[in-house]
């Protein structure tokens, strides 16, 4: 890693292309250790694609991605797994295994990456369930028996199962009512501080950006513009101006 930066995630010259469609063109991004970075952009700008590229689920056409100071391209299976263990991911709607109970879902990463005895795994499950604000009786339920908000919390518990250093969130409040979304934002903010997490969050929710993000990366014109809310409100790019000064922005900011 460049000694000039404290970035825990470092992206340089990223080009993402599907067929003839270029999504990202020479994109650079640093996510600092311990910060909450929001990722926003219009439809088709590749917000989730960027996150999936960083966590290794999508192979970019060109560019370098570093995590924890390591270039992630060409890593051995064991080296990639060592990085994966240090990250947790919450996909949209929790992405839980429908045939598993909540407890079994949370234990899945432990079964894959550790040799912990069942008794200890169950104790960890109880701790994680409590940590995300679910009742203990949720452990025996299947995803279909949970509300949307409870599924997201169960997915978050699974993402935290291995005590990650980086937490990736893909539209964490999508589909939630305003009260549930605000409660989820508060939970993420609290966990980030308590666990000293670095959080990268793809979202369209202005309330989430204002509530918990330190900086915001805006995907526009296949590149990225990064700043605080105050800095981005001064930006004259048409999409950024409309996003941060539109009716929803004024409502979110109490204007």
C-alpha positions in Angstrom: 0.0 0.0 0.0 1.1 3.6 -0.7 2.7 4.9 2.5 1.0 8.2 1.8 -2.5 6.9 2.6 -4.3 5.2 5.4 -6.8 3.7 3.0 -8.1 0.3 3.9 -9.6 0.0 0.4 -7.8 1.5 -2.6 -9.1 1.5 -6.2 -7.0 2.8 -9.1 -7.8 3.1 -12.8 -10.9 0.9 -12.6 -12.5 0.1 -15.9 -15.7 -2.0 -15.8 -17.3 -3.0 -19.1 -20.1 -5.3 -20.1 -20.0 -5.9 -23.8 -19.7 -2.4 -25.3 -21.2 -0.8 -22.3 -18.5 0.9 -20.2 -19.8 1.4 -16.6 -16.6 2.8 -14.9 -13.9 4.5 -16.8 -10.6 5.0 -15.0 -12.2 5.3 -11.6 -10.2 6.0 -8.4 -11.4 5.6 -4.8 -9.9 5.5 -1.4 -11.9 4.4 1.7 -10.1 5.3 4.9 -9.9 3.0 7.9 -12.8 3.6 10.3 -14.9 5.8 8.1 -18.4 5.3 6.7 -18.4 5.9 2.9 -21.7 6.2 1.1 -21.9 5.3 -2.6 -24.6 7.1 -4.6 -25.4 7.7 -8.3 -28.1 7.5 -10.9 -29.6 4.3 -12.3 -27.0 2.4 -14.3 -24.0 4.1 -12.9 -22.7 0.9 -11.4 -23.0 1.4 -7.6 -23.5 -2.2 -6.8 -21.1 -3.3 -9.5 -18.4 -1.2 -7.9 -19.0 -2.9 -4.5 -19.1 -6.4 -6.1 -15.8 -5.6 -7.9 -14.1 -4.7 -4.6 -15.3 -7.8 -2.8 -14.3 -10.0 -5.7 -17.6 -11.0 -7.2 -17.1 -9.1 -10.4 -13.8 -9.0 -12.4 -13.1 -5.5 -13.8 -11.6 -5.1 -17.3 -8.7 -3.0 -16.0 -7.5 -1.4 -12.8 -6.2 -2.3 -9.4 -8.0 -3.0 -6.2 -6.2 -3.1 -2.9 -7.7 -4.2 0.4 -5.6 -4.2 3.6 -2.6 -3.2 1.5 -2.8 -6.2 -0.8 -3.5 -6.1 -4.5 -6.5 -8.5 -4.8 -5.9 -9.6 -8.4 -4.1 -12.9 -8.8 -4.3 -13.9 -5.1 -4.1 -17.5 -4.2 -7.3 -19.1 -2.8 -6.0 -19.0 0.7 -4.9 -15.4 0.5 -8.3 -14.4 -1.0 -10.0 -16.3 1.8 -7.9 -14.5 4.4 -9.2 -11.2 3.0 -12.8 -12.4 2.8 -12.7 -13.4 6.5 -12.0 -9.8 7.4 -15.0 -8.5 5.5 -18.7 -8.8 5.9 -21.4 -8.2 3.3 -25.1 -7.4 3.6 -26.9 -7.8 0.3 -30.3 -6.3 -0.5 -33.1 -7.9 1.5 -30.6 -9.8 3.6 -30.0 -12.5 0.9 -30.5 -15.2 3.5 -30.6 -18.9 2.6 -34.4 -19.7 2.6 -34.0 -23.3 3.6 -32.0 -22.4 6.8 -33.1 -20.9 10.0 -31.7 -17.6 11.2 -29.2 -19.4 13.4 -28.1 -21.7 10.6 -27.6 -18.7 8.3 -25.4 -16.9 10.9 -23.4 -20.0 11.4 -22.8 -20.5 7.7 -19.7 -18.3 7.5 -18.4 -19.9 10.7 -18.8 -23.4 9.3 -17.1 -22.4 6.1 -14.1 -20.6 7.6 -13.6 -21.9 11.1 -13.4 -25.2 13.0 -15.4 -23.9 16.0 -17.4 -26.4 18.0 -21.2 -26.2 17.7 -21.7 -25.0 21.3 -19.4 -22.0 20.7 -21.0 -21.2 17.4 -24.4 -21.2 19.0 -23.1 -18.8 21.7 -21.8 -16.5 19.0 -25.1 -16.7 17.2 -26.9 -15.5 20.3 -24.5 -12.7 20.7 -24.8 -11.5 17.1 -28.6 -11.8 17.2 -28.7 -9.6 20.3 -26.2 -7.2 18.8 -28.5 -6.4 15.8 -31.6 -6.0 17.9 -33.4 -9.2 17.2 -35.2 -11.3 19.8 -33.5 -14.7 20.6 -36.6 -16.6 19.4 -35.7 -15.3 15.9 -32.9 -17.9 15.8 -35.3 -20.8 15.1 -37.3 -19.0 12.4 -36.9 -19.2 8.7 -36.5 -16.0 6.5 -40.0 -16.4 5.2 -41.3 -16.0 8.7 -39.6 -12.6 9.2 -40.5 -9.1 8.3 -38.3 -7.2 5.8 -36.6 -5.3 8.6 -36.0 -8.5 10.6 -34.5 -10.2 7.5 -32.1 -7.3 7.1 -31.1 -7.5 10.7 -30.6 -11.3 10.4 -28.5 -10.7 7.3 -26.4 -8.1 9.2 -25.9 -10.6 12.0 -24.5 -13.1 9.4 -22.3 -10.3 7.9 -20.8 -9.7 11.4 -20.4 -13.4 12.3 -16.6 -13.5 11.8 -16.0 -10.1 13.4 -15.0 -8.3 10.2 -13.0 -5.1 9.9 -14.9 -3.9 6.8 -18.7 -4.0 6.4 -20.2 -3.7 2.9 -23.9 -2.8 2.7 -25.9 -2.8 -0.5 -29.1 -0.7 -0.2 -29.5 -1.6 3.4 -32.7 0.5 3.9 -34.4 -0.3 0.6 -38.0 -1.5 1.1 -38.1 -0.3 4.7 -40.7 2.2 6.0 -39.1 5.5 7.3 -39.2 4.5 11.0 -37.6 1.1 10.3 -35.0 2.7 8.0 -34.1 5.3 10.6 -33.7 2.5 13.2 -31.5 0.6 10.9 -29.3 3.6 10.2 -29.0 4.1 14.0 -28.0 0.5 14.4 -25.3 0.7 11.7 -23.9 3.9 13.2 -23.8 2.4 16.7 -22.2 -0.9 15.5 -19.6 1.1 13.4 -18.5 3.0 16.5 -18.7 0.1 18.9 -16.8 -2.4 16.7 -14.6 0.2 15.0 -15.8 -0.9 11.6 -15.0 0.6 8.2 -18.3 0.8 6.3 -18.9 1.1 2.6 -22.6 1.6 1.9 -24.4 1.7 -1.5 -27.6 3.6 -1.0 -30.1 5.9 -2.6 -31.4 7.1 0.8 -30.5 10.7 1.6 -31.5 10.2 5.2 -28.9 7.4 5.6 -26.2 9.6 4.0 -27.0 12.4 6.4 -27.3 10.2 9.4 -24.1 8.1 9.3 -21.8 8.8 6.3 -18.5 10.6 6.8 -18.0 11.0 3.1 -20.0 10.3 0.0 -18.7 9.0 -3.4 -21.0 10.0 -6.3 -20.8 8.0 -9.5 -21.3 10.3 -12.4 -20.0 10.3 -16.0 -18.3 6.8 -15.4 -16.1 8.5 -12.8 -16.4 9.3 -9.1 -16.6 12.6 -7.2 -16.0 12.3 -3.4 -16.8 14.8 -0.6 -18.7 15.5 2.5 -22.4 16.5 2.3 -21.4 20.2 2.6 -18.7 19.9 -0.1 -21.1 18.1 -2.5 -23.8 20.6 -1.9 -21.4 23.2 -3.4 -20.7 21.0 -6.5 -22.1 22.3 -9.7 -22.4 19.0 -11.6 -26.1 18.8 -12.7 -26.9 15.4 -11.3 -25.2 16.2 -7.9 -26.9 19.6 -7.7 -30.3 18.0 -8.4 -29.7 15.2 -5.9 -28.5 17.4 -3.0 -30.9 20.3 -3.7 -34.0 18.6 -4.8 -37.3 18.3 -2.9 -36.2 15.0 -1.2 -32.9 16.5 -0.1 -34.7 19.6 1.4 -37.1 17.3 3.3 -34.2 15.1 4.6 -32.3 18.2 5.7 -35.3 19.7 7.3 -35.4 22.5 4.8 
